[in-house]
Amino acid sequence: MLAKVHSAAVLGIDAFPVEVEVNSGWGQPAVIIVGLPDAAVKESRDRVKTAIENSGFKYVMGRTTINLAPADVKKEGPSFDLPIAVGILAVSEQIVTPNLNDFVIVGELALSGEVRSVTGALPIALCAREQGKRGVIVPADNVAEAAVVQGLEVYPAKTLREVAEFLAGKRQLEPVREDPAQIFQQHRQYEVDLVDVKGQESVKRALEVAAAGSHNLIMIGPPGSGKTLLAKRVPTILPGATLEESLETTKIHSICGLLPKGQALVATRPFRAPHHTTSSAGLLGGTANLTPGEISLANHGVLFLDELPEFHRDVLEALREPLEEGRVVISRASGTMTFPANFMLVAAMNPCPCGFYGDPKRECRCSPNLITKYRNRISGPLLDRIDIHIEVPAVKYKEMAGEATGEPSANVRNRVEAARLIQRERFGHPNARMAPKEMKVHCRLDEESQELLKMAMTELNLSARAYDRILKVSRTIADLDGKANIQSQHISEAIQYRSLDRQLWL
């Protein structure tokens, strides 16, 4: 006999349909799995056999062939345990159901017959809806993330016995539904707030400008000046994620196994802060299984690189293309994969190796050559892709001990959202993503602004890319100011955000 069960597998951040075909016939007892299974799939033979027997069913005798189609794509992970077990029960007529073709089934089986969680439940549910299926059967721990997909019945699977009885019509399972709007309302909260940061008003202004135009930013300051404290609060002033952005971010976290059990969506902007010892594969992605890296996990959020010069040079240089394109293309012997990487880069560094160059109270122990060598660890092309350079001075005692509090993140976020709305109505994306044609139309300067920018370009010897960055940042400052045209004060402020070009600390 032959039974066919519909399942799905994840490739990149999307899922593709997989048909689990189970055929049982006469012959020497054996179970053969074909269709490019990896080691975890091959080992499912023993897990499935024990789970079936411990669930009160009989295992098939004779020769059983299990085909995972399409056969030319590698199948990975234990998520095929449950559909294989259902196929075996169907082919042995221990369950009889006319509705098997209506569902996509995924799940890992414990030896007791319990169904364990898998990765990628959200993209699998989206794939099932695209295939026109009535519903999906997923592990109970994954049901929340799959249930955010509208127009699809999502059933929680706790045990193999329960799934078999449901498919046979002997048990009723209630589909789970999640309301994304309600999830956003309940979980769109941050544990930190900009109001916690005392002083550093000029840096807060730079963060507001960066958030309003999705500009990359680097902070230069001595240890203890609050660079990390400020960076962690950048997501709190970014506009709230849309449903589409949240779904894409959730898909990436889901396939990486980083979505907490029972969580339906990543409702807040992600904040990723990899250590400076991170490898190129860890940052960009592309291990043996072509999984996303830190820059993709920070998609639609913030990637914070603390101690930027301490990162390996090849790792930093590999960031250049994703910063421009908003995606990363990974090519390996096993294939080529494209992952989204539309993140906002926030970096931090000390002014010198000891951290106290220019400090009025602490003496710097670094020689000029050592300072130059330290700065040159960051290449010019990478710095050109960072729109805003801002110095973070040490906080004065008066500011730390004072009772005055800063402006809350909600107030800043309102101004940022107003500026982003102007940009969406103008060309549908933040100012940082402006194309050259769009800049010609929306970044026109009057005579006074042109002269100011010309003088800055000549005196500071800025590159053509830095020129573009100044124009884009000026456009964002004008949007925050509610001005239709860029004015000289906007150009002047944008020039002040090129600290490394002005070499004020060297």
N, C-alpha and C positions, 0 to 999 in steps of 0.2 A: 504494500500500500504506500501511497504518497500523501504527505500533508505539507501544507505551505503556510508559514507564519511570517507576517510582515514585521520588520524591525528597521533600525536605522543606525548609522555610524557617523562619527564626526570626522570631517576632513577640513583642517584649518579651523575656522570659527563657524563653519556651516555644516549641516548634516546632509547625508544622502541616503536614499532608501536602500535597504538590504532585505532580500527575500531569503528566509531560512527554510530550505527544502529538506524534509526528512523522509527517507525511503527505507522501509523495513522489508526484508525478504529472507528466503531460506539461505542457509550457509553456515559456515563456521562462525560462532559468536564473535563479533568484532564491531567496533564503532569507529568509523572513518570520517574525519572532518576535512573537507576540501573547500577551496575558495580563498587561498592565501591567508590562512589564519596565523596569528602570531602565537607565541608560547602560552599566553594567558588564555587564548581561545582554545588551543589544543587541550589544555588542562581542564577545560570545562567538562570533558567526558567523565572524569572521576567525580567532580562536584555535582554534576547533574544526576548521575546514577545514585549517589548516596542521598541527595535531596529528594529524589522521587520515592525512594524506598522509605525514607524517614517521614514522608508525608502521607504514607498509607497507600501508595500505588505500587504497581508491579513494573519492573523494568523490562524492556523488550528483549526477547531472545533472538538469536540469529544475527545476520549481517545487517547493520544499520549504517546508511550513508547519509551524511549531513552536508549539504552544499550551501555555501554563503555566496549569493549572487548579488552584484556582478563579481565574477571570479578574477578579474584583472586588477582589483583594488585591494590592498592589504587591509585586513580586519584586525583591530587591536582592542585589547581590554576584555574585561569579564562581563560586559553588558549583554552578551548574547546567551548567557546561562538560562534566563527565564524563557525567551522564545524557543530555544532548543528543547527545554523541558516540556513546554506546551506542545511543540511539534511531536515529540515522542509520545506524549499522552494521547494526542489526536490520532497518530498513525496506528497506535495499538487499540484504538477505539475505547479507551478508558474515559474519554470525554467526547461527546458528540455535540457539535455546535455549528449552526449555519452562519454565525456572525464572525468567524475568525478573520475574514478579509476586511472587516470594518475597523480593525484596531492595529495600531503600531505598538509593539511590546518590547520593553527593554528592562533589564534588571540583572543584578548579580545574585547568585544563590549561595546561601550558607549551607553547610552540611545538614542542618536541621530542617531545611526547607524555607527558612526565612529569607526575605528579599532585602538585599542590601543596596545602598545608594550607589549611583554611578555618576560620572561626569557628563556634562553636555545635555542635560534634560531639556533645557530651553531651546537650543537649536534643533533638537530632535522633534519637539512639539511643533515648532514652526515648519519643519519638513513634512510632518504628518498632515498639517493643515494644507500645505501646498499640494500634497498628493490626494486631497479630497477625502481623507479618512474621517470616519465618524468620531473617533477618539483615540487616546493613547492610554496605555497602562504602564505606569512608572512606579518606582519604589516610593513608599510613603514619605521618605525623607526628601525626595525631589519633587513632590507633587506641587508645592507652592510655586516654584519657579516655572514649572510647565503650565500651571493654571492661569498665568497672566496672558496666555495666548487666547484671544477671543475667537469664538466660533468653533471651539473644539471641546469635546468632553474629556476631562482628565480624571482618571480613576487611580486611587492609591493602591499599591500592591504591598501587602505585609507578609504574606506567605504564599508558597506555591499552591497549597491546598485551596486557599481563598480565591486565587486567580482561576484555578481550574473549575471550581464550582460556579464562579461568576460567568465564565464563558459557556458553561453547560446549562446556564439558566437556573441553577439550584440555589443561588445566593444573589442578593441585591447589594450593589455597591453604589453609593451616591457620588456623582461627579463633584469635584472640588472646583470652585470658581474664586478668582481673585480680582479685585477691582484696583487697577493701577492708580487711579486718582486717590483712592483711600490709602494705598500704600505710601504714595508720596506725602500725603498729609500727615501720616503717622510717623514716618521714618526719615523725612527730610530734615534732619537735625544734626548739628555738629556739637561735639563736646568742647570745642574751643571757640573763642570769639576775639575779634580785633580789639575789643574794649579792654582785654586783659593786658595789652601792651602799653606801657607808659613811655611817653616821649616818642622820639623817632618820627615826628610828624612829616618830615620831608620824605622819609622812606615809605610811610603809609600812603602818601600822595602818589609816589611812583608805583606802588602796588595797585592802587586804584586805576591809574592810567594803563598799566599792563593788563589788568583784568578787563577793562573796558574794550580794549582792542585785541585781546588774546595775544599780547606781545610777550616774547621771551625776555627774561630778566636775569641779571646777575647782580649779587650784592657783595661788596668788598668792604671788609671791616675786621677789627681785631677780635680775638676770642672773647666771648661773653657779651658782645654788643647786641645780641638778640636776633641774629640772622635766621637761625633755625626756628625760633619762636615766631618770627614774622612769616616765614615760608609756610609753616603748618596752618596758618590762618588764611592763606590765599584762596583755598577752595570755598571758604565761607563768604567771600565777596564775589564769587563768580555767579552768573545767572543760574537759576535752577535748571537741571537737566530736563530735556524733553523726553517723551516716552520713547521715541526712536533712539535717542542717544543712550537712554538707560537700558534699553533692550540690547543694544550692541555691546555696551560695557558689561552687562550681565552675562551675555554669551561668552565673552572672553574669560571672565572669572569662573564661569561654570565649567568650561572645558579644561581649565587649569586646576579644578578642584578647590578653588579658594572661596566659593560661595558657602556661607555657613548653612548648616542644616535648618530647613524650615524657612529660610529667607527667600522671598519671591523675586525681588529686584534690588539692584544696587541703586538706591534712591538718591544718594549724594554723590558729588563729584569725587572720583578716586584721588588719593594722594599716595604716591609711591616714592620711597626714598631708599634706593639701593645703596649698599656700602661701596666705598671706592675701590674695593678689591674685586668687584663684580667683573666677570669676563664679558667678552663681546657677545657670546651666545646667551648669557644670562640677561644682558641688557636689551639686545635686539631680538632674541628668540632664535630658533633654529637648532635645537638639539637633535638627537637622532630621530626623534618622533615629530620634528618640525612643529614644536609648540611655541606659543607667543612668549615674548620676553617682557621686561619691565616697561618698555615704552608703549607696548600694546595694552598692558594692564593699566597704564595711566591714560588710556584713550578717553577723550572728553574730560580730562581732569588735569592734574598737576604732576609732573615728574621733577622731583627735587634732588639735585646732585650737590651734596655738601662736600666741602674740600675738593672743589673741581680739579685743581692741578694734580691731585693725588691719583686720579683715575689714570689708567693706562692710556697712552697716546692713541693706540689703534682703536680703543673703545670710543674715545671722544671723537675721533675723525669719522667713525662709522655713523655718528649722529647727524652728520651734515645733510645727507640726502633725506632722511625721515623728517628733519626740521623743515625742509623745503616742500616735500611732497605730501606730508601728512599720512604716509603709509611706509611700510618696510617690506621689501621683497627679499625673501630668504631662498637661496639656491643651494641645494645639497645633492649628493649622489642619489638620494631617494626621491628627489623631486624639487619643485619650486612652489613656494607658497607666499601669498601676499596677506599681510596682516594690517589692520588699521592702526595708525599711530598719530592720531590727531590730538596731540597733547600740548600743554603750555609748559615750557621749560623754565624752572626757577633754579638758579645755581647760586652757590656761595663760595667765597674764598677769602683767605687772609691776605693782607697787603704784602706780606713777605713770609718766609718760612717760620720765623719765630712769632709772627703775628702782630708785632708792635711798631712797624714802620709808620712814622708820622704821629705816634701817640705822644701827647704833650707830657705825660707823667711817667711813662715807662720807656726805657731805653731799648732801641732795636740793636740786636747783636749781629745782624746780617750785613755782609759786604755788598756793595753795589752789583758786583758780578753775580753774587748768589741770588739777589733779588731779581735781576734780569733773567737768570736761568730759570728761576721759579715761575716767573710770568710767562716765559716762552714755552712752558709746557702746554699752554693753550694756544693753538694756532690762530693766526689772523683770520683765515676763512671761517673758523668756528665762531670767533668773536663777532665777526660781521653779521652772523645769523642771529645774534642776540641783540634785540632791539634796544633794550634799556640797561645801562650800567649805572648803578647807584652806590654811593659810599654810605656805609652804616657806621657812624661814630659811636664811641663808647657812651653809654647812658650816664648822665650826671646824677650825683647823689640827690640833688634837689628834686629831680624828676622822679626818681625811684621812690623817695620818701614822701612825696607829695600825695595829697588825697585826690587830686584831679584825675579823672578817668578819661580814656580816649573815646572816640566815636564808635558805637557798636557796629558790627559787621552788617546788620540789616540795613542801616542807613546808607552805608557805602554801596551795598548790593543794589539798592534801589536806583542810585545814580548810574551804576554800571549797566543795569538792565535797560535804563532809558537810553544810554548811548548805544548799546547793542541793538535796540529796536530801530534806531536811526540807520544803523549799518545794514540791518536785514532789509529794511525798506529800500535802501539805496542799491545794494547789489547782492543781498542774500547771504553774506558771510562777514566775519569780522575784518577789521581793517588790516590785520596782520597778513591776511590772505589776498590782499589786493593784487591784481594782475597789472602789468605795465600799462595796458590800455585804460584800465579803470583809474590808474593814478593820473594819467594825463587829463582826465575829465574832472576828477574830484579833488585833486591836490594842486590846483592852480594857485600861484602866489602873486600878490601885488608887488609893486616895485620895491617897497621897503623890505618886505620879507625876502625877496630875491637877493638884495644886497647883503642882508644879514646872513643868509645861508651861504652866499658866495664867499664872504669873508671867513666864515667858519671852515668851509671846505679848504680854503687856501692856507689858513693859519694852522689848522690841525692836520692837514694832509690826509683827509678822509678818502676812503675808497668809494667807488660807485655804489656798492651795496650799502655802505653806511649812509650815503646820500638818500637812497630809497628808504632806509629805516627811519631817518629823521622825518621825511615827508609823511610816512605812515603814522608815526607817533604823533606828529603835529595834527594830522587829521583826527586822531582819536581825542587829543586834548581839545580840539575845536568842538567835537561832538559832545564832550562832557560839559563844555562851556555853552552849548546850545547855539553855536555859530555855524552859519551855512558855509562860510569861507574861512580859510586858514589866515590868521593874522600874525603880525610880527611877534606878539607875546607868546603865541603857540609855538612858533619856530624857536624862539629863545629858550623856552622850557625844554623842548625836545633836544636841543643841542646840549643842555646841561645833563641830559641822561646818557651822555657818551663819555663817561669818566675815564675809561681805559684809553680811549682815543686821545683825550686831552692830556693824559699822562700826568695827572695831578699828584699821583702817589709814587712816581718814580723820580 
